Every structure is written in structure tokens, then in C-alpha cells.
Amino acid sequence: MNNILLDSTVCFNKEGTFKLELDKDTTINIESDNVKLYLVTKNNIRVDFNIFNSATIYNITTENITINANIYNNAKLDFYLMTITDKKITNEVNVYHQNKETISNVICHGISYLKGDLKLSVNGYIKKGMIDSICNQSSRIINLDKGKSLIKPNLFIDEFDSIANHSAYTGPFDEKLLFYLETKGISKKEAFNLLLNGFMKLVELPKDYESILDSILNKIQGR
Amino acid sequence: MFKIDKLNVETKDTKRKILKDFSLTINDGEIHAIMGPNGVGKSTLSKVIMHHPDYVINAGTITYNKKILNDLSTDTIARLGIYLLMQDPSIIDGVGMSEALRTALKEREKDSNIYTFITKMKQEIDSLNLPKDVMHRSINKGLSGGERKKNEVLGLKVLKPSFIILDELDSGLDVDSLKVVANNINEYLKEHQDTSVLIITHYSRILDLIKPDFVHEMKDGKIIKTGDITLAKQIEKTGFSGVNEVELNKNYE
């Protein structure tokens, strides 16, 4: 995995796996196919993506962030947002299908714990004429302790010949799942940790990136 | 020995009485079946034994090997050797079957090395005709109803309980899968002869495959009749109410 120091604009024109830490507003252009980007974002920033080829982007954050993704050509974007917070923050993800036959899958999972208040605004836009475009979004936030959350899923679709889906959930972990694990002899604490890890680690992550997520999750587990 | 003595249970929210002076004794190595129509409290009984948070015990005791279970947590009860094979096993996205079972073994301080564990898992997955990748999948994700039941039996064979509760094992299983599951449970019982079983079912077909020593009929939260396999056959033939009518007529005469 490559670590890259950034100017305010960076371009990926080779396929590969890259890890970035962003602490200022940034524009990222993805021109090559098969780019996997592992992001950690800080300091309430805005990140603009211009996606010209298929890309998978992961982002871990504990703070406010605004993501604007413009998808061009026949590109496909898979975007995973992993947010953990004990503060009042807003994460906004805007996906603009700028050409025909573009695809977006936006999956956002968040944990709002202690006195956290996580607002998630996910907006998908398919303009008139962007036929055969597909815009999917799935958002889930688990509230722990006195944590609160709000999800605003919006699909702004002007093209009939397109597909758009969304699902959203906020609330605690399902008691039924905890009971199931406990009937196997797993303590409540371990069962909770299994659910927490399973919820946040949406896909298999590279070890060094997973360890960043683990260090944040440890705060929850040790609270 | 597993014993329930005059157990009275109600739902936490609605205070509806589910079990009324329910008593049952199961000695080591015995297989008991409880039959009854919908809504008499059969599945509730299995959840109450495992201390499900939706139910409150108002009176009576549940004991297992002289230990009172009433106030123990679900995981403690499970670690005493009681295994509930659920009617509708949950799907848990993100938590792997092998990860959960390994954690369960660690909690029992029975964790074997990874090679032994994987070998055991592979062997049991084969004997249950489960998809090979099931150990790496999220728990029950992408599995049919029947495969989910088999996955529960996989858990049973890895965790090696001494008291097994089979809640509606046959629901969702086709004839062939039911045979595979029953064969696996019978094999387990043959290897672990002190293991007791409580079968909760509507139908006698599962009892043709896992032979019970005692059959109980349950109604209105308590056992109203006890017999052997012939009671199950009689219920299958005449229905639950039919059996009760016969019994009432006998009493009347």
C-alpha cells in the first residue's frame, strides 16, 4: 500500500491500492481503473472526487466531513463510510451521476456513543438523460449509551430509465442477535464486541488500515 | 439431571401468564419430547430455560445438575452445557460462524489450536452437507432455512453440550435434510451417552428419527399428559384436541 502526501489536488492514473490521511479540503481525480483508496479524514474537511473509472473508496472518520463524488464515463463507485463519534457531527455524502451508465453504491455505517449525535445526509443525483445509471445507498447507525443519530437519505432522480435504492436504520443492536450469541455461551461483553466489529468492518480491510479502526473501536469497548 | 419445578412465567411487557405450575424432570441420557398446538408455551419454555429477557419467572425453579438457573445469565447457562437449537436462527451480518464458535470455546476455556479447530469444523461441515465456505461466512447469511438449522447443529457438535433443546427442529427442513440433521444428532448422542435432549415439536415425524423416552402433551402452560411414543402417534392421528376429548370422555366415564 502506498502512502501519499497530498497537495489540494491529486490524481490517480495507475491502478493500485493507496492509503491517504486527509486533514484539509482536497480534490481527488481517479482516472485509472481498479483504484482502491483507503482514507482517514480529519478536521471537518471537504473532499471532492472526480471518478472517471471504477474505484472503491473507504473512509474512516470521527469528525464532520462532506464528500462530493462526480461519476463520469461508465464508471462505478463503491464508497464505504465508517464513522465513529461521541460528538455532535454531520457527515454528508453527495453522489452526482454525470454521465450515462454510471453506478454508485454508497454504504455508510456509523456508531454514535456516549453523548454522540451523528447526522448522516446521503444524497444521490441522477439528472435527466443519464440513462441506465444505478444509484444505491444503504445507511445504518447504531446508537450506544446516550448517543443519538439521524439519517437523511435522499434520491434526486430525474431520469425514468435508471435504478435507485436506499435503506436506512438507526437504533441499538438487535437484542435478538445478542441473545443468539449468548446462547452459544458468549458473554454479553464479547457478544457486543463481535457485533460491533462485524458492523463496522463491512469488508475485509488491509491490516494497517483495520488497526486504525480498531484503535477507535477500542475506545468504545473500553468505555 | 435437569428439573423444572412448579414454574410460573409471564411476559415482561404484557404480564401475560405463559407457564403455570409447569414441572418436568429429565434424567441424564433421557430424551423427552413436548408436543402441543401453537401458543401453549412450548417455545417460550425453551427461551425461559435460557433466561430470555422478555420473560419473568414469578415462582418455581429450574435446576441443572443441582444448580439453580433462575437468576443466571444466558451465557452462563449455556456454558453449564445447555444448548438451544433455535426454531428461527438469527442471521448476523459481519460476524463469522467460526469466529463466534471460537469465541464461545475460549469463553469455556476449551479453545483448541486453530488447526484442530478448523479440522473439526471441516469434518462436521462435510457430515452435515453444508456449503464448504460456511465457516467463513457471516452467521447464517445466505443460507436457506434448512441450512441454518444444520448450521446450528454444527455449533452443537463443536461446543459439545450435555443438555440439548431442539425447538421445532423439523420446521424449514426438507425430508432429506431432516434425516441428515437427525443422523448427526443421533451420532452425537451415541458418542455422548449422558447427554439429555428436550424436543419441542408439533409433529411426530422428528420423533421417528430421534426416538424419545417420554412424550408430554402441553396445554395452557403445563403438561397435561405423559406417555411414550404411542402418545405422539395418537396425537398425530386424532389431533391435540382429539386426544384431550378422548381423555375427558375417559374421565367422565
Interface residues (C-beta under 8 A of the other chain):
Chain A: D174 E175 K176 L177 F179 Y180 L181 E182 T183 K184 G185 I186 S187 K188 E190 A191 L194 L195 N197 G198 F199 K201 L202
Chain B: M50 H52 P53 S73 T74 D75 A78 R79 Y83 L84 M86 P89 S90 I92 D93 G94 V95 E99 A100 L101 T103 A104 E107 R108 S138 I139 G155 L159
